């Protein structure tokens, strides 16, 4: 029976079978190789996707942290500016009240001195006018009491404005830990 298989057709069949078996073994090896490579590429892809997702999450967290720091900084700056505004307003109002009180006191003293001539207090004698000059009262070239009060109020207002601008310019707009 073996002799029958050793004829040329049998040998060709055996050779073809051996070649096919060898090709099958090689194909199995190739399949295993590419299956392993496919798993490796799949793992690389998953790792890449995970790294990308981590990067996106880190950037979002950093952006949220920066927004929170900006909100805190804006709150700090607003509080500092409110405090400066309040302090300046209080100082301004106190200085105006003091100036108005002084003007009121001067007004009362001025009317009291004018009316006191009949109460027995000696009045100051008036000097005669110099030759060639018209006679002038003591306050003819000066501002009236009301005009002086207005000028004083405006000077206080400008002084407080200058002080307010200087204090506002010292408030740092950026966060203390940022350049």
Secondary structure, DSSP 4 states (H G I P E B T S, - for coil): -HHHHTSHHHHHHHHHHHHHHHHHHHHHHHHHHHHHHHHHHHHHHHHHHHHHHHHHHHHHHHHHHHHHHHHHHHHHHHHHHHHHHHHHHHHHHHHHHHHHHHHHHHHHHHHHHHHGGGGTPPPPPPPPPPTTS----TTTTS--HHHHHHHHHHHHHHHHHHHHHHHHHHS-SS-TT--
